[in-house]
Amino acid sequence: MPRPPRHVRSAPGRPPRRWRHSTVALVLLLVLVGLLFLLLFLLLGFLLCLFLLLLRFLFLLL
């Protein structure tokens, strides 16, 4: 019975190397996207606070 080629075989109980690398890349991508969204929401909240403060000052001036 012929042995399968080297790039197909993998150590028992361990996924192939390519799959591991893609998983790591996917996790990194998810973390980066999450951080980006967090920064975006923080920025939006900051702008909203500034806008509300500006409105309050305008109402005080009137």
ZAPAVEX-105450 format. One record per residue (C-alpha): x negated, y negated, z. Coordinates in Angstrom, 2 decimals, always signed. Example, Ala and Ser with C-alpha at 12.3 -4.5 7.8 and 13.67 -1.06 7.14 Angstrom:
<kolgus>
@x -12.30 | y +4.50 | z +7.80
@x -13.67 | y +1.06 | z +7.14
</kolgus>
This chain:
<kolgus>
@x +0.00 | y +0.00 | z +0.00
@x -1.63 | y -3.29 | z -1.09
@x -2.11 | y -6.00 | z +1.51
@x -0.32 | y -9.32 | z +0.93
@x -2.53 | y -12.24 | z -0.15
@x -4.28 | y -14.26 | z +2.52
@x -2.14 | y -17.42 | z +2.23
@x +1.07 | y -15.43 | z +2.79
@x -0.09 | y -13.56 | z +5.89
@x +0.00 | y -15.34 | z +9.24
@x -0.89 | y -14.34 | z +12.77
@x +1.90 | y -12.39 | z +14.51
@x +4.24 | y -14.59 | z +16.53
@x +2.88 | y -17.78 | z +14.99
@x +4.49 | y -19.72 | z +12.15
@x +2.46 | y -20.46 | z +9.01
@x +0.14 | y -23.44 | z +9.16
@x +2.05 | y -25.49 | z +6.58
@x +5.29 | y -25.15 | z +8.58
@x +3.53 | y -26.29 | z +11.77
@x +2.08 | y -29.34 | z +10.03
@x +5.45 | y -30.29 | z +8.55
@x +7.05 | y -29.94 | z +12.00
@x +4.45 | y -32.24 | z +13.56
@x +4.97 | y -34.76 | z +10.76
@x +8.75 | y -34.59 | z +11.24
@x +8.45 | y -35.17 | z +15.00
@x +6.10 | y -38.12 | z +14.43
@x +8.50 | y -39.58 | z +11.88
@x +11.45 | y -39.24 | z +14.28
@x +9.47 | y -40.90 | z +17.09
@x +8.44 | y -43.77 | z +14.81
@x +12.01 | y -44.30 | z +13.58
@x +13.28 | y -44.24 | z +17.17
@x +10.73 | y -46.84 | z +18.26
@x +11.62 | y -48.98 | z +15.25
@x +15.32 | y -48.88 | z +16.13
@x +14.53 | y -49.65 | z +19.78
@x +12.49 | y -52.70 | z +18.76
@x +15.26 | y -53.80 | z +16.40
@x +17.91 | y -53.53 | z +19.14
@x +15.69 | y -55.40 | z +21.62
@x +15.18 | y -58.16 | z +19.06
@x +18.92 | y -58.36 | z +18.38
@x +19.67 | y -58.55 | z +22.10
@x +17.06 | y -61.28 | z +22.55
@x +18.52 | y -63.30 | z +19.67
@x +22.04 | y -62.83 | z +21.06
@x +20.91 | y -64.12 | z +24.48
@x +19.26 | y -67.14 | z +22.85
@x +22.41 | y -67.83 | z +20.83
@x +24.62 | y -67.64 | z +23.94
@x +22.28 | y -69.96 | z +25.85
@x +22.37 | y -72.41 | z +22.93
@x +26.18 | y -72.32 | z +22.90
@x +26.27 | y -72.93 | z +26.65
@x +23.95 | y -75.94 | z +26.29
@x +26.09 | y -77.31 | z +23.47
@x +29.24 | y -76.94 | z +25.59
@x +27.49 | y -78.68 | z +28.51
@x +26.48 | y -81.56 | z +26.23
@x +30.04 | y -82.05 | z +24.94
</kolgus>
